[in-house]
Amino acid sequence: MPTLRALQESGGHWTGRRVGPDGEEEVASFYTVPEAGVIVGVHVPMASIDHHLRSAAMPWVVALTLIV
């Protein structure tokens, strides 16, 4: 992951996995807005993503189990 300073200087963006300040893995995305001179960052804990994926997949697992 590039530093925030490097992102700001290049006007770029970055998305990927990282370890947050609390030690938990998360997906983060940083996007620079050069016109405003800011960087917008979004952090989502992997535990939350895993929970939502498992919840969404459960009906499919049950249906396939009943069919097979």
Beta strands, then each sheet from edge to edge (+ up, - down):
strand 1: 13-19
strand 2: 25-33
strand 3: 38-45
sheet 1: 1+ 2- 3+
end
